[in-house]
Amino acid sequence: MLSQIFREAAVREGEVDLEDYTSAVLGYFNKCTEDITSTRTVTEYPNQKPWLNAEVRSLLKARDAAFRSGEQNGTQSG
């Protein structure tokens, strides 16, 4: 059924124009994809390591905070 609709949209002078047919199918596919999925913007920096995810970053922040609190109390050996 859909293939017939796409074919009718791409018929020119009695023949199916492959470029128009492909454009119609891809346009429909993209519309369906946009309707179903959500978009997220992910910013990646050149110096950001791929293994450094949110969980690892929070652990590093906790480690650094513990280190800084030890320096303030004078309990850090060194």
Number of C-alpha atoms within 10 A of each C-alpha: 6 9 11 9 12 18 20 14 15 21 14 11 7 8 10 15 15 12 9 16 19 14 14 18 18 12 12 14 12 12 11 11 11 11 9 8 8 7 6 6 5 6 6 9 7 5 6 10 9 7 9 11 10 9 10 11 12 12 11 13 12 12 12 12 12 11 13 13 13 13 12 9 8 9 10 11 6 3
